[in-house]
Amino acid sequence: MTNFSTQKERILQFIDYKGISKNKFYIESGISNGVLDKKSGLSMETVEKFYSTFPEINPEWLLTGNGSMLKEKEPTRVYLHDNIDDEDNPIDNIIPLIPIGAMAGSGTGEMQIAKRDIIDGYVIPEFTQRGVEYIIRVSGSSMYPKYSSGDLLGCKTVTDLSFFQWGKIYVLDTDQGPMVKRLFPVPNNDDLLECRSDNKEYPPFPISKSSIYKVAIVIGVLRME
C-alpha cells in the first residue's frame, strides 16, 4: 500500500531542494493551502497539479521513494559555430557569446546585440527552450564557488525592474559597470537592491534601481573543465 504521509514528506523534501516556502509552493501549484499538513492522503487532482507545475520530478520517486528525485535528463547538446553568419545556420538559431561589457546600451528598450560584439555562437537546445538570449563569460572570483572565472552564463533579459526573484543571480549593467550578483530587497526602501556575492570575501552592497541600465537573469551555466 502507498504511504501517503511519506509522499508528503518527499514533497516537502522537494520544495526544500527548490528553496521555496510552503506558501509559495501552494501559490505556484494551485494546490489548496494546508494540504501538506493534513493527515489525509493526496487526491489525484493534487498529484496532477504537482506534476504539471514541477515536470522535472521523478514520478516513481514521489510514489515509492525509489530512484532519484528528478527525472534523468539527456546530456546537453552544444554545437559551436565558427561562422555565425553561415547561410545554413541563421543567426536567429544561434545563441551569441558576447563580452559582458556588450550589455551596455542606452538604458532603455530591449537588449540589442551588435554583430561586431559577437565572439562566437552556440546552438544549445535546452538554453533556447528556456529563453536564453545570449551568453557571457564570467570574469573574476566574486561568485565563486557557484561560478568560476571562464564559466559561460546563459542570460535572459528582464524588462520589469519592479519584480525580482530574490536570491537568484542576475547580470546587471550599471553606471558602475557590469556585474554578476545575487539580488535581495533592502528593508523599507523599494528604490534600492542589495547585491551579494557568493564569495564571502566580497561584502554585500546596496545599489539604486535608477543606476541600473539593463538586467538579465542567469538561466544556466556551461562549465569548461
N, C-alpha and C positions, 0 to 999 in steps of 0.2 A: 504493500500500500504506500502511496506517495505521502511523504511527510510534509504537510503544508507549512508548519512552523519553520522547518529547515529551508523551505523555498523562500520564505520571508527573510530569514537570516542571510540567505545568499543575495537577495535583492539589496538588503542593507549593506552587504559587503561590496556589491557592485557600485552603489551610489557613493560609498566611501571612496572607492577606487576612482570614480569620476570626479570626486571633490565637490559634490553638490549636497545641499541640505535636503532634508525630507520635504520641506515646504516647496523648494524649487523643483524637486522630483515630481510632486503632485501637480504642480502648475504645468510643467513641460509635458507630462504624460497624459494629463486629463483624468488621472485616477483619483477616485474620491479621497478626500482628506482623511487621514487616520486609518486607512486600510491596513497599513503595516503594523499597527498597534493592536488590531483586533485579534481575538482568539480564533475566529472563523477562518475557513480556508479561502484561497484565492478563486474568484469566479473566472470563467473562461473569458468574459469581457475584459477583466483586469489584465489577464495574461496577454490577450491580443493587443491591448493598448500598450503594454510594456514592450512587446516585441516591435510594434510599429514605431515606437519612439526611440528605441535603442536596438536597431537591427544588428549591431555588432555582437550582441550577446549570443552565447552558445546555448541553444535550447536544451540540449542534453545535460549540460552543467546545471542549468537552472532547475530542471525537473528532478535530476537524480544525484547531482553533485559529482558526476563523473566527467572526466575530460577537463579542458581549460575553460576559463571564464569566457573568453572571447572566441569568436569563430576564427579559424585559421585563414589568413589572408594569402592571396597569391603574391609572389615576390614582385616588388615594384619594378616595372619595366621602364628603363631610362634609355633614350636614344639621343645621342649627341649629334647635332648637325653642324658641320663645319661651315656650311654656306646656307645661312638662314634665308637668303633671297632666291634659293633654288626654286624654279617653277614647279618642280614635282613636290616640293614641301613648302606650301604657302606659309607666310609668317603668322597668319591667324591660328595655325595649328601648332605653333611652337611657342613655348614659354621662354621669353628672353631673360638672359642673365645680364644684369646691369650693375654698375658701381652703385654703392649705397648713396653716393652724392648725387646721382642722377635723379633722385626723388625730388630734388629742389625744383621749385617752379614759382608760379605767380601767387600761390597760396589759395587759389580757389579752383573749382572745377575738378574734373576727373583727371586721374593720372595719365599723362601723355608721355610715351617713351619715344625719343628720337632715335632713328636708326644709327646715328653716329655714336650713341651711348651704349649700344648693344655689344657685349663682349662675346657672347655665344648664345645658342638656343638649345632647349631641351624639349623632347616630347615625353611627358610623364602622365599617362592616363589618369592615375589616381589624383595628381595635382589638378589636372584640368577639371575632373569631376567635382572637385571641391572649390572651384572658382579661383584658383591661383592665377594671378595676372602677370607676375614677374618674380624673378629670383634674385636675391642679393647674397653677397658673400660676407660672412662675419669677419670683422677685424677687431683684434684686441681680446681681452680676457674678462670683461666686466660681467658676462653672462655665463662664465664657467662655474660649475661643471655641466650646466644644461647645454650650452653651446660652446664649441671651441673655435678658435680662430681658423678660418678656412671653411667652416661649415656653410652649406648653401641653404638659405631660408626661402621657402615659398610664401609669397605675400599676397594679400587681397586688400584692396583699397577700402577704407572706411570713410564714408562721407558724412555721417551723422555724429558730430562730436558731443552730442548730449547723452549718448549711451555708450558705455564701455563694459566689457566683460572683465570685471575686477579680478586681478591676479593673472590674467592672460598676458602674453608677450606681444608687444607692438613695436613696429618700426616708425619712428617719428622724424619728420623733417621740421626742424625748429630754427628759430633765429640764433640758437647756439650751435647749430649744425645737426646732422643726422645722428640718431642714437637708437639702440635697441634696448627696451626696458619693459619690466612688468609695471602695469598701471594699477593704482589704488586711489580711492577717494580721499580727499582731505576733509576731516570733520568740520562741519559748519562753514564750508567755503566751496561752493559749486564752481567757482571760477578757476580753481587750482586742481592739479592732479599730482599725486605722489609717484615719482619714478624710482623703482627699486631694481638693483642688480642682483643676480644670483650669487655673484662673488662677494662675500661679506667684507672684503677689503674696500669695496666701493659703498660709501654711505648713501642712504636714500636722500632725495631732494625734491622740493616742490617745483612745478612748472606751471605757468599760466596757460590756459587754453588759447588765449589770444596770441601767444607766441608760437603756436603750432600751425604750420602751413599745410602739411599733409600727414595722414595717418594710414598705416596698413597693419592688419593683424597677421601674425605669423600662423600659417595653416599647417606647415610641415617642414621637415628638415632632411637634407641629404648630407650624410657624413662620409668624408673620404678618409680611409684608413692610411 
